[in-house]
């Protein structure tokens, strides 16, 4: 399988999943208190922005 042409979406999603996992772990250890009704939408917005920016960069590079 070839490497993706634009790795930014994959990196953005991986980073969001990693940060979410760390936050869950810290909450389970009672070191952090989060409102997940706020955290999940923020993660989705960040991943969406990374994907959109990668698309714009790919389009600009293809011209």
PyMOL commands that set and color helices and strands:
alter all, ss='L'
color gray80, all
select helices_A, chain A and resi 8-28+36-62
alter helices_A, ss='H'
color red, helices_A
deselect
rebuild
show_as cartoon
